[in-house]
Amino acid sequence: MGAGTNHRLISFSGMPKYYFHIRTSDTFLPDDRGFDFPDFEAAKREAMTAAREMIAEMVIDGDPIDGMRFEVTDESGNVVLTLPFRFVLD
């Protein structure tokens, strides 16, 4: 699902659902499941933690991280955060 598309899953927890899509210069990997968080700040913290963990695995595997980023969207498909993985290394 791309940015701007309505996600079909409904959160029954009462918390907002955020989707952590992964984008590179030539690839888009959609997150069709999403995660419930109490607010945007909690989703942002999780995106930063997940990016750090993914970078660690990529370094071990010798994979490049150039241009890789999370595009976090809300339940309506609006991009609420673009987080380049390199940002979490600073």
Secondary structure, 3 states (H helix, E strand, C coil): CCCCCCCCCCCCCCCCEEEEEEECCCCEECCCCCEECCCHHHHHHHHHHHHHHHHHHHHHHCCCCCCCEEEEECCCCCEEEEEEHHHHHC
